[in-house]
Amino acid sequence: MRFLHPSSRGRTLASGFCSQLFPGCFTTSGFAGSLLCTSHGMAQSQGWVRRCFKAFCKGFFVAVPVAVTFLDRVVCVARVEGSSMQPSLNPGGSQSSDVVLLNHWKVRNFEVQRGDIVSLVSPKNPEQKIIKRVIALEGDIIRPIGYKNQLVKVPRGHMWVEGDHHGHSFDSNSFGPVSLGLLHAHATHILWPPERWQKLESVLPPERSPVHTSEE
């Protein structure tokens, strides 16, 4: 509260107003009492600030672990680099990078479908994550592109992943079937740039369909 000139009327109004807000805070009359009222109000304000700060600190230390768990277990966003998934991702090349939504929850039981775009830990570099399309699942027989074997049967607990831009992708055609344990997330949407916003469909390129699937 701000006090102006200490006229008698001003003293009466100020003292009366403060008396209503803080009954019993006056020990003297007039302007001296209004100063005491101000000090009392400042003390209450400081106490309120301390309580808010303590509440904020408690909430912060609770919210941070929850947020970290959410990002680690449910969803997060990531920027896609490179040209291995063109034209599905980064169709503009180095001029722009797509930002995608990664759903960890969908792969919590290591369940994926052919055609899903997934992020996974690189089999060659545990510190790096790569994004590829699932081409074949365990039990499927796939014809690789330039791989050492003419036909490959995907072992149990593994999958075959490839980039959409053949010849510009480091994928299962180079390192073979990938363990499902390396799955990181399922890429479900493009979030950025705005004109690229869309849902990522699980589509298997016809020319990359398995020679034989485990369901056949």
N, C-alpha and C positions, 0 to 999 in steps of 0.2 A: 504494500500500500504506500502511496506517495502523499506526503503532507506538504501543503503550501504555506502561505504567510500565517504567522501565529496570532491572528486576530481573536478577539474573545468569542465571536461566533464560530470561527473556525475551530477554536479549542473545544467548544461545547459539542459541535457536530462530530469532530474526530473522536473525542472521548466517549461520547454517547454511542457512536457506531462500534468502536472497539469494545466497549463494555458489553454490547449485545453479542459480539462475536466471541469474546474471551471474558466471560463473567469472572470476577474475582481477581483479575490481573492487575488492578490498580491499587496502589498504596498511597498515591497523592492525587490531587485533582488537577484539572487543566492540562496544559501542554506536556508537563512532566509525565503525567499519566499516559498520554498518548505515546511518548517515547518508550515507556515500559511495555506498552502494548506491542509496539513494533519489534522490540527485542524478543518478546515472547513468541510473536509470529515467526520471526526468523529462526528461532530455536526449533519451533515445530516444523518449519520448512526443511531445515537441515536434517531433522529426524526422519522426515518423509523421504528425503533424497537417499539417506543411508539405507532405509528399508527397501526402497526400490532397487538400489544398487545390489543389495544382498540377494533380493529375489531374482534380479537379472543374472547374477553370478551362478545361483543355483540352477536356474533354467538353462543357462549356457552350457554348464557342465553336464546337464542331462541331455540337451538337444544335440550336442556335437557327436556323442557316441551313437545316438539314434540316427542322425544324418549319415554318418559314416557307414552304419549297418545298412541303411536304406540304399545307399549308392553301391555298396558292395554286394548286396543280396537281391535287390529288386531291379532298379533301372539306373542308367546313367547316360550321358551323352559323350560322343567322341567325334573328333574330326578325322576324316578319311584322307590319307595321303597316298600319292602314287597313282598309277594308271592301270593297275592289274585288274580292276573291276569295271573298267569302261566297257560299254557305255552306260551300264546300270548306275555306277557311281563315278563322280568326277568327270562327266562328259566333256567339260571344258578344258581338261588337261590341267596344266599348272596355273592357269588363270584364276581358278576358283577351286575350293575344296568343300565337299559336302559334309554337313554335320548330321550324324545319325543318332537315333535313339536305340540304345542297347538294352535289351530285356534279359536280365540275369535269371529272373524267376522262371521263365519258360524253359530253360535248359537245366533247372535244378536237379532233375532226375536223368539228365543226359539224353533227353528225348528230342530228336530232330527229324525232319522230313527231307526227302530229296527236293532240292530246289531252294531250301532255306539259305539265306545269307547269314553267316555266323562270324563272330570274332573268336579267335582262339590263340592260345600261346604258341608261338612259333616252335616247331620241333627242333629247329637248329639254333635258336637263341631264346632261352627262357625269359629274358628281359624284354622281349619284343612281342607285341600282339599283332596278328594279321587278320584280315577280313577276306573271306572266300565264300564260295557257294558250295553247298553239299551236293555232290553228284551221285554218290553211291553209299549204301549202308552195309552193315555186316551181312555177309552171305551173298552179296551181289557180285557179279562178274563184270568188270569194266575193261574197255579197251583203252589203254593210256595213249597219250600223245607223246611219242618219243621216249617212253619209259623203257627200262631194260627188258621187261617181259612183254610178250605180245598181248597176253591176257592176264588180268590180276583178279584174284578172288579176295574180296575185303575180309580180313580176319574178324573174328568175334570181338566186340568191344571197340571196333574201329570204324572209321568213315573215310570216304575219298572226297577231297575238296579241291576245287580249282577256281582260278580267277576267270572272269568272263572274257578278258582280253588275252586270248591264247597267244603264246609266244612272248608275252610281256608280264608273265606271272610266275612267281616262285611258289609252287604248290605241290600237290601229290604226284604230279608228273615228274617232279624232281626228287622229293623225299619219301614218296610212297604213302600208304594208308596212315591215317592219324588216329591216335588213341582218343576215345571220347572223353577221357579225363582231362584233355587239354582244352575242352570247350570253355569259353568265357561268357558268351552272351549271344542272343539272337537279335540281329539288326532288323527292326520292324518298321521304322519310318525314317524318311529324310526330313529333318527339321529346318535346315538352312542350306542355301539361301532361300528366302521366302517363295520365290518363283519355282523352286524345286520341291516344295513341300508335297509329300506323297507317301502312301503306304508301300512298303517293299513287298511285292508278291513273291511267293515261293514257286518259282517257275523253273522247270528243268529244261535247258536247251535241248531241242529234239536230237541234234547231232551228237549230244553227249549222254544220251540215255544209256543205262547199263545194258550190256548184251543179254544178261540174265539177272533177274531180281530174285531175292530170297522168297518172295511170295509166290513165284511161279513154280 
